[in-house]
């Protein structure tokens, strides 16, 4: 609910998306209360609270991308939320149908686009797309276009600079493979799966996170035989049970997690306790996962993933050649005709600790497990 007690307004339907809506009138100098470095999901959640509780606050967004929405602009076309829409977006506008809806990537991009349009129309927000913030030796901040060398503006910030780019979410389409690839081998990000125009002899998914899971489910849902899929899994990870992470019962799930951690003598014991309660899952029941990356799944999706038998557990990939894949702990034979899907970008990178609040600055970070956007709104 909004701060004034009114229910969240629904995002407007049928509104044409045009980057012309974000045209900028440059001036030599401008003033703002809050300077947002980035216009992604965390930045939008933070600003939405500021604009709601302070009717006089002004906010200026600066982002290198041409549109708001951060990494969602670069994500694969079949991406969707893996947790309910009720836990994402901004407080002042319902995302998708709200509640447990797993809004799609295109829906999310349009949602943030409309939110920014609404804020700009209100007169208290500026948005500088395709731009960046630069800091001079004397500390003076400047907004500079990355497209036009002569487009710059000195900015005076009266309250806070908000670093909303610190978490640095990576997606495969903007961060290529971190291993050597032979020129004879075809490697694509998950985005490439939506553009396949012929069948391949086999599909090798590199990476065991949410993106890798999505890619496998995409292929099987579209009729690819699980026996044609090889899954390179550097580490087994625990998966959160989506039915437990729903509006109205999520608090109980968090308390369940805390109880398991508080009563266990080791991390493994805590996770096994949660598995016994049905709160988490693992793909291979005979292997104890060593990672927790917040990937949230439905039990039916786990059953589908278990249909893939060819799983390679030899650590991270070092090189892919036409006949052999070299990994940290060994090699496996391969053959021409395989399509490799790179899912190794670190979407939840571990960053060195930084002060959240410092003089004149806020560095947005996750302060609540698996909930970066909620964390930004809380901060």
Buried (B, 14 or more C-beta within 10 A) or exposed (E): EBEEEEEBEEBEEEEEEEEEBBEBEBEEEBEBBBBBBBBBBBBBBBBBBBBBEBEEBBBBBBBBBEBBBBBBBBBBEBBBBBBBBBBBBBBBBBBBEBEBBBBBBBBBBBBBBBBBBBBBEEEBBBBBBBBBBEEEEEEEBBBBBEEEEEBBBBBEBEBBBBBBBBBEBBBBBBBEBEBEBEEEBBBBBBBBBEEEEEEBEBBBBBBBBBBBBBBBBBBBEEEBEBEBBBBBBBEBBBBBBBBBBBEEEBEEBBEBBEBBBEEBEEEEEBBBBBBEBEBBBBBEEEEEBEEBBBBBBBEEBBEBBBEBEBBBBBBBBEBBBEEBBBBEEEBBEBEEEBBBBBBBBBBBEEEEEEEBEEEEBBBBBBEBEBBBBBBBBEB
